[in-house]
C-alpha cells in the first residue's frame, strides 16, 4: 500500500521556519543541507505570505534537532523569535492596550502562523492557564516544539511589555523531569518554577501581569489590523481544520489502547457518522487518517528508539505485536524488523 501524502499537519508560515533556521545556524548546522533534506527551496523562504506544508516543516525540525546535538534545542531556539516581524500577530500585539487584550486578539488568529498546534485558555485561581496542544506527529519533534512555543509566548509577552524581567507564575510540562542542569536552563529562561510530569503543557499567568498596560496601545490601528488578519485567515481557508483536529485527538488517545471512531468524534462533539462524512468530503476517511498516523509513529519508534515490538504495538493502540506486524506490512510491503534493520545499518 502506497503511503499517502501527509495532510494532517496543515501548513506553516515562514517566520517560525526562519526562527528555527537561525537557531540552527548558531548551532553550526549547514542550513542548505537542512533545507534540501526537507525538500524546501530557498526561494520559498522569501515569498510574501508564503507557506510550507507541515510535513516539510516537521522534517526540517527533525533534521535540525538531530544535527544540533542540543538536548534543549527547542528551548534554545525561542531566543530567536522576532515578534515585530512575526506575521500580523506581532503588530496586533503591539497595538493592544494590555497583555490580556493582546493574547485575546492573537489567539484566534494563530493559524496565520501555522497549524503546529492549538492554544486553549482556562481560568485559574491566580489568573489563566494558556495550554498548548501540539498537532505534529513526530515524538522527537513534539517535545522540542512545545518548549519552543511556550518559551516564544513568554518572550513575545516580554517584547510587548518592554520588560525582559516579566515572568509567568509557573510553567507546566508533560515531559518527565530532565537532569538538574537542564531544569536550571528552563528556570533561567522562564524565570519562574517549572513543573514536569503535568497533565498539560501550559503557561500560568497571574492577573497582575495580564492587566499590565502596553506602551504602544492604539485601538484604531488594532481594529484595522484585526480586520486585515481575518481576511488573510479566510484566504488560507479552514478545509483541513477537521482533519487536523481529528489527527490531534487520535494521537492523544492512541497510547490508551484500541480506539473507536465514536471515541474520537465524541472529543470533537459530533457523531461518528458525521465525522466520517466530513472527512470523506475532504478526500480522507477516519481509517485512512488512523493508519497514516500509526504509520508515522511506527516509523519513529522503529528508527529512533529501542522499544520492543510489543511496546511499540501498545503505543500505537494495537492489541499485540502480531496485529501491528500485519498492519505495518500492509502499509509498507515489509515487516517492522526490516525498517529497524535498515535504520541500524544506515547509522553504522
C-alpha positions, 0 to 999 in steps of 0.5 A: 500500500502506497503511503499517502501524502501527509495532510494532517499537519496543515501548513506553516508560515515562514517566520517560525521556519526562519526562527528555527533556521537561525537557531540552527545556524548558531548551532553550526548546522549547514542550513542548505543541507537542512533545507534540501533534506526537507525538500524546501527551496530557498526561494520559498523562504522569501515569498510574501505570505508564503507557506510550507506544508507541515510535513516539510516543516516537521522534517526540517525540525527533525533534521535540525534537532538531530544535527544540533546535538542540543538536548534543549534545542527547542528551548534554545531556539525561542531566543530567536523569535522576532515578534515585530516581524512575526506575521500580523500577530506581532503588530496586533500585539503591539497595538493592544492596550494590555497583555490580556487584550493582546493574547485575546486578539492573537489567539484566534488568529494563530493559524496565520502562523501555522497549524503546529498546534492549538492554544486553549485558555482556562481560568485559574485561581491566580489568573489563566492557564494558556495550554498548548496542544501540539498537532505534529506527529513526530515524538522527537519533534513534539517535545522540542516544539512545545518548549519552543512555543511556550518559551516564544509566548513568554518572550513575545509577552516580554517584547510587548511589555518592554520588560525582559524581567516579566515572568509567568507564575509557573510553567507546566510540562508533560515531559518527565523531569530532565537532569538538574542542569537542564531544569536550571536552563528552563528556570533561567529562561522562564524565570519562574518554577517549572513543573514536569510530569503535568497533565498539560503543557501550559503557561500560568499567568497571574492577573497582575501581569495580564492587566499590565498596560502596553506602551504602544496601545492604539485601538484604531490601528488594532481594529484595522489590523484585526480586520486585515488578519481575518481576511488573510485567515479566510484566504488560507481557508479552514478545509483541513481544520477537521482533519487536523483536529481529528489527527490531534485527538487520535494521537492523544488517545492512541497510547490508551489502547484500541480506539473507536471512531465514536471515541474520537468524534465524541472529543470533537462533539459530533457523531461518528457518522458525521465525522466520517462524512466530513472527512470523506468530503475532504478526500480522507476517511477516519481509517485512512487518517488512523493508519497514516498516523500509526504509520508515522509513529511506527516509523519513529519508534522503529528508527529512533528508539529501542522499544520492543515490538510489543511496546511499540504495538501498545503505543500505537493502540494495537492489541499485540505485536502480531496485529501491528506486524500485519498492519505495518506490512500492509502499509509498507510491503515489509515487516517492522524488523526490516525498517529497524534493520535498515535504520541500524545499518544506515547509522553504522 
